[in-house]
């Protein structure tokens, strides 16, 4: 039997992209307090890459690659092709190069849909597909590139899906290789103050999410599609009711960067915050952040995790609901606001304990030792 891997004994490799992810900073602080080694590497630097190669080949220390872009992982692959002895903790797991998913000791997922898909217990999409084509909503080069590449993605999908089917035959569906590490949260990041409500419904989420789907369990027809099409449609419909009769704050109308302290203030001044995980039902950090700020949500639930969410969210089907049905649903939500807010406030302390970075690192260590995920995280 292979020795149990302990997180504090691993070498955690990150890049500047990983350093820029605020959601992972609580975890990094806890790792440093435990004495774990964390290395930030510049994959574009030949000197740093040579130093990394020499260090890794002189050691049998287990490596965890956390929060890297696909191009960064591709740059590191030659180092690990013979060495192996690594695990991977991606952010958007559906875009990670397949080689890593196949050869990693552990695939560590922040959202449980990745485990369900990789163990062949659920498809990547179980509901509506995104629209075939779309118009970019922002003056962002990548959005325009994705929109232009979308037709090519649809045309090449049948061929790519044959290749993906072959890839799936080469990877082990062993559940023991797939571990769960939900996004952590720190109490200091979700300060609770008594702000008077100014908005009935608030949108602070992005409405475009386009990727090239490298994971073999994700259909190629989704290449460069908008996985946030549900959020886009829901927000557009709600914004249409501004002043008729609802008060709506729509982040899309405010182009300037908004600091986190200002965002939390806007959230606390809202009766409801619009929240979905995309059409792939991904457990984005916003679900946890909004609940810990004491504000109920209006949007879509999650099929695999966050069982507490049922008491903090008014569920809707963004891709099918009509404007008339939505107006009724919004009115019903406001009628339930007091109770749902009380539910969120009651859940704040339990959630801060469940998703404290130290608790989650202990949870990951326990899974590596073969123990089951305790209650509170997953739906039965």
C-alpha positions in Angstrom: 0.0 0.0 0.0 1.3 3.5 -0.9 2.1 5.8 2.0 -0.6 8.3 2.8 0.1 11.8 1.4 -0.1 14.6 4.0 -0.8 18.1 2.6 1.6 19.9 4.8 4.4 17.6 3.5 3.7 18.4 -0.1 5.2 21.1 -2.4 2.4 23.3 -3.6 3.2 24.9 -6.9 1.3 28.0 -8.1 1.8 30.6 -10.7 1.1 34.3 -10.7 -2.4 33.5 -12.1 -3.0 31.4 -8.9 -1.7 34.2 -6.7 -4.3 36.5 -8.2 -7.2 34.3 -7.2 -8.6 36.0 -4.0 -10.9 33.0 -3.3 -7.9 30.8 -2.5 -6.0 33.2 -0.2 -7.6 31.8 3.0 -6.3 28.3 2.0 -2.8 29.6 1.3 -2.7 31.4 4.7 -3.6 28.2 6.5 -1.1 26.1 4.5 1.7 28.5 5.4 0.6 28.3 9.1 0.9 24.5 8.9 4.5 24.8 7.5 3.7 23.7 4.0 6.1 24.6 1.2 4.5 26.9 -1.4 6.4 27.8 -4.6 5.3 30.5 -7.0 6.9 29.8 -10.4 7.1 31.8 -13.6 6.7 29.2 -16.4 7.9 31.8 -18.9 11.3 32.1 -17.2 13.8 29.5 -18.5 15.9 30.0 -15.4 13.0 29.3 -13.0 11.9 26.3 -15.0 15.5 24.9 -15.0 15.6 25.4 -11.2 12.3 23.7 -10.7 13.2 20.7 -12.8 16.4 20.3 -10.8 14.6 20.6 -7.5 11.9 18.1 -8.4 14.2 15.5 -9.9 16.3 15.5 -6.7 13.3 14.9 -4.5 10.4 12.5 -4.2 8.2 15.1 -2.5 4.6 14.9 -3.7 3.6 18.0 -5.7 0.2 19.7 -5.8 -0.4 21.9 -8.8 -3.0 24.5 -7.8 -5.0 27.0 -9.8 -3.1 27.0 -13.1 -4.0 28.0 -16.6 -3.9 25.4 -19.3 -0.9 27.0 -21.0 1.0 27.0 -17.6 0.2 23.3 -17.2 1.4 22.6 -20.7 4.7 24.3 -19.9 5.2 22.1 -16.9 4.2 18.8 -18.5 7.8 17.9 -19.7 9.0 18.0 -16.1 6.3 15.6 -14.8 6.1 13.2 -17.8 8.7 10.8 -16.3 8.7 12.0 -12.6 4.9 11.8 -12.0 4.2 11.9 -8.2 1.8 14.9 -8.4 -1.8 15.8 -7.9 -3.8 18.6 -9.5 -6.2 21.1 -8.0 -7.7 23.2 -10.9 -10.1 26.0 -10.7 -12.2 25.4 -13.9 -11.5 21.7 -14.2 -13.2 21.3 -17.6 -10.4 23.2 -19.3 -7.4 21.4 -17.8 -5.2 19.3 -20.2 -6.3 15.7 -20.2 -2.8 14.4 -19.5 -2.9 15.7 -16.0 -6.3 14.2 -15.2 -5.0 10.9 -16.4 -1.7 10.8 -14.6 -2.4 12.7 -11.4 -2.3 10.7 -8.2 -5.4 12.7 -7.1 -7.7 15.0 -9.0 -8.9 17.5 -6.4 -12.1 19.4 -7.3 -13.5 22.5 -5.8 -16.9 21.6 -7.1 -18.5 18.2 -6.8 -19.9 18.2 -10.3 -16.3 17.4 -11.4 -16.3 14.2 -9.3 -19.7 13.2 -10.5 -18.8 13.6 -14.2 -15.4 11.9 -13.9 -16.8 8.9 -12.0 -19.5 8.6 -14.7 -22.4 9.2 -12.4 -23.7 12.4 -14.1 -23.3 14.2 -17.5 -21.6 17.6 -17.7 -24.9 19.2 -18.6 -28.2 17.7 -17.4 -30.5 20.5 -18.5 -30.6 23.1 -21.2 -27.8 23.7 -23.7 -26.5 27.2 -24.3 -27.6 29.1 -27.5 -25.7 28.1 -30.6 -24.4 31.6 -31.2 -24.1 34.8 -29.2 -23.0 38.4 -29.4 -20.2 39.5 -27.0 -21.5 41.8 -24.2 -18.3 43.5 -23.4 -15.4 45.0 -25.4 -13.1 42.1 -24.4 -10.9 40.5 -27.0 -11.4 37.0 -25.7 -15.2 37.3 -25.9 -15.0 38.4 -29.5 -12.5 35.6 -30.3 -14.8 33.0 -28.7 -17.9 34.3 -30.6 -16.0 34.0 -33.9 -14.7 30.6 -33.0 -18.1 29.3 -32.0 -19.2 28.1 -35.5 -15.9 26.3 -35.9 -16.4 24.6 -32.5 -19.8 23.3 -33.6 -18.5 22.0 -37.0 -15.5 20.2 -35.5 -17.4 18.8 -32.5 -18.3 15.3 -34.1 -14.7 14.6 -34.8 -13.5 15.8 -31.5 -16.1 13.8 -29.6 -14.8 10.6 -31.2 -11.3 11.5 -29.9 -12.8 12.3 -26.5 -14.5 8.9 -26.4 -11.1 7.2 -26.9 -9.6 9.4 -24.2 -12.2 8.2 -21.7 -11.2 4.6 -22.2 -7.7 5.5 -21.0 -8.5 7.0 -17.7 -9.4 5.3 -14.5 -12.9 6.1 -13.0 -11.7 4.9 -9.6 -13.5 7.1 -7.1 -10.5 7.0 -4.8 -8.6 9.3 -7.2 -11.1 12.1 -7.0 -11.2 14.3 -3.9 -13.4 17.2 -2.9 -12.0 20.5 -1.6 -14.8 23.1 -1.7 -13.9 26.8 -1.9 -12.9 28.1 1.6 -14.2 31.2 3.2 -12.8 33.5 5.9 -14.9 35.4 8.3 -13.0 38.7 7.7 -14.0 38.5 4.0 -17.7 38.5 4.7 -18.3 41.3 7.4 -21.8 41.4 8.7 -23.2 44.9 9.2 -26.8 46.2 9.5 -27.1 48.0 6.2 -30.6 49.3 5.2 -31.9 47.6 2.0 -31.8 49.8 -1.1 -32.3 47.2 -3.8 -34.8 44.4 -4.2 -32.6 42.4 -6.6 -28.9 42.7 -7.3 -26.7 41.3 -9.9 -23.0 41.2 -9.3 -22.1 38.2 -11.5 -20.6 37.8 -14.9 -22.8 36.9 -17.8 -20.1 35.4 -20.1 -18.2 32.2 -19.5 -16.5 30.7 -22.6 -13.8 28.1 -22.7 -12.2 25.5 -24.9 -13.2 22.2 -23.3 -10.1 20.0 -22.9 -11.7 17.6 -20.5 -12.8 14.3 -22.3 -16.1 14.2 -20.3 -17.3 17.5 -21.7 -19.0 17.5 -25.1 -17.0 19.3 -27.8 -20.1 21.1 -28.9 -19.7 23.3 -25.9 -16.4 24.7 -27.1 -16.6 28.5 -27.0 -20.2 28.4 -25.9 -21.5 30.6 -23.1 -21.9 28.5 -20.0 -23.4 31.5 -18.2 -26.2 31.8 -20.7 -28.7 31.1 -17.9 -27.4 33.9 -15.8 -27.3 36.2 -18.8 -31.0 35.6 -19.6 -32.2 35.8 -16.0 -30.4 39.1 -15.3 -31.6 40.6 -18.5 -35.2 39.7 -17.7 -34.9 41.0 -14.1 -33.3 44.3 -15.3 -36.4 44.8 -17.5 -38.5 45.2 -14.3 -36.4 48.1 -13.0 -38.9 50.5 -11.4 -41.8 48.3 -12.6 -42.1 47.8 -9.7 -38.7 46.5 -8.4 -35.5 48.2 -7.5 -32.7 46.5 -9.3 -28.9 47.0 -9.1 -27.2 45.6 -12.2 -23.4 45.4 -12.1 -23.4 45.6 -15.9 -24.3 49.2 -15.8 -21.3 50.1 -13.7 -18.0 49.7 -15.7 -15.5 50.8 -13.1 -13.8 48.3 -10.9 -15.5 47.8 -7.6 -13.4 46.8 -4.5 -14.5 43.9 -2.4 -15.5 46.1 0.6 -17.8 48.0 -1.7 -19.2 44.8 -3.2 -20.0 43.4 0.2 -21.8 46.7 1.1 -23.9 46.5 -2.0 -24.8 42.9 -1.2 -25.9 43.8 2.3 -28.0 46.6 0.9 -29.9 44.1 -1.2 -32.9 41.9 -0.4 -31.9 39.3 -2.9 -28.8 38.6 -4.9 -29.1 36.9 -8.3 -26.9 33.8 -8.3 -26.5 30.8 -10.7 -23.7 28.3 -11.2 -24.1 28.4 -15.0 -25.9 25.9 -17.1 -23.3 23.3 -15.8 -24.6 23.9 -12.3 -21.2 24.7 -10.8 -20.9 25.6 -7.2 -19.3 29.1 -7.6 -18.0 30.8 -4.4 -20.8 33.4 -4.6 -23.4 30.9 -3.1 -21.3 30.7 0.1 -20.3 34.3 0.2 -23.9 35.6 -0.2 -25.3 33.3 2.5 -22.6 34.3 4.9 -23.4 37.9 4.3 -26.9 37.1 5.4 -28.5 37.8 2.0 -30.8 35.2 0.3 -30.4 34.3 -3.4 -32.6 34.2 -6.4 -31.5 31.8 -9.1 -30.6 28.1 -9.5 -29.8 25.5 -6.9 -27.1 22.8 -7.0 -27.7 19.1 -7.5 -24.8 17.6 -5.6 -23.6 19.9 -2.8 -24.5 22.7 -0.4 -27.7 21.0 1.0 -28.2 24.2 3.2 -28.8 26.2 0.0 -32.5 25.1 -0.1 -33.1 27.4 2.9 -31.4 30.4 1.4 -32.5 30.5 -2.2 -35.6 31.0 -4.3 -35.2 28.6 -7.3 -36.1 29.4 -10.9 -35.3 27.9 -14.3 -33.6 30.8 -16.1 -33.7 29.2 -19.5 -37.4 28.4 -19.6 -39.2 31.0 -17.4 -41.3 33.6 -19.2 -41.2 37.3 -18.2 -44.7 37.1 -16.9 -43.9 34.0 -14.8 -40.7 35.7 -13.6 -42.6 38.8 -12.3 -44.8 36.6 -10.2 -41.8 34.7 -8.9 -40.0 38.0 -8.0 -43.1 39.1 -6.0 -43.3 35.8 -4.2 -39.6 36.0 -3.4 -40.1 39.4 -1.7 -42.9 37.9 0.3 -40.5 35.3 1.6 -37.6 37.6 2.2 -37.8 38.0 6.0 -37.8 34.2 6.6 -35.0 33.5 4.0 -32.8 36.2 5.5 -33.3 34.7 8.9 -32.3 31.4 7.5 -29.1 32.9 6.0 -28.2 34.6 9.3 -28.8 31.4 11.2 -26.5 29.5 8.8 -23.6 32.0 8.9 -21.7 30.6 11.9 -22.2 26.9 10.8 -21.0 27.7 7.3 -18.0 29.7 8.5 -17.0 26.6 10.5 -17.7 24.0 7.7 -15.8 26.0 5.1 -13.0 27.4 7.3 -9.7 26.7 5.4 -8.3 24.6 8.3 -11.5 22.5 8.4 -11.3 21.9 4.6 -7.6 21.0 4.7 -8.4 18.5 7.4 -11.2 17.2 5.2 -8.8 16.8 2.3 -6.2 15.0 4.4 -8.9 12.7 5.7 -10.0 11.8 2.1 -6.4 11.0 1.2 -6.4 8.6 4.2 -9.5 6.9 2.8 -12.1 8.5 5.0 -15.6 9.6 3.7 -16.8 13.2 3.4 -18.7 14.1 6.6 -22.3 15.4 6.5 -23.0 19.0 5.7 -21.2 19.3 2.4 -23.1 17.0 0.0 -26.7 16.2 -0.8 -27.7 12.7 0.1 
